[in-house]
Amino acid sequence: MASKPTLPGEVLLEEFLEPLQLSQAALAKHIEVDYKVINRIVNGRSSLTPDVAFRLSKVLGTTPEFWLNLQQKFDVYEAEQRLKGLKLKPIRAS
């Protein structure tokens, strides 16, 4: 079983906000989103959207794909955990 991927909000906090000594509120203001958007992402209560990924990439020197890949890895892991016992049969051509 794969280990749980890191949430994009955790990466945002630990790799960008803390080293830059930038508050969540300051980042939100800089990328023109509500503070709650950043706070919910950092605290793992909301997924990171393509809109926010684009904005972060512009101000943090990354790519939107960097952020979206982090989110996708986490989402797939969560779905896999939720659906672990699901028994589906392959569709076969008749």
C-alpha positions, 0 to 999 in steps of 0.5 A: 500500500502506498503511503499517504501523499502530502497535501498541497496545503502542507507543501504551501505552508512548509515549503513556501509560506514559512520560508518566505515568512508570509502569512496566509492572509498576505498570500491571499491578498497578493493572489486576490482570493479570500483568506478563507480559500488559502486557510482551508487549503492549508488546513486540508479542508478544501481541495486546491482548484485550477484557479488557485494553482494558476495564481500560486504558480505565477507568484511562487515560480512554480507551475499550475501542474505542480500544485494540481499533481499534488492535489490529484495524488492526494485525491486518488489516494483518498478514493482508493482508501474509500473504495478498498473493498469495492469488487468491480468486474472488468467489462468484456466485449461480447 
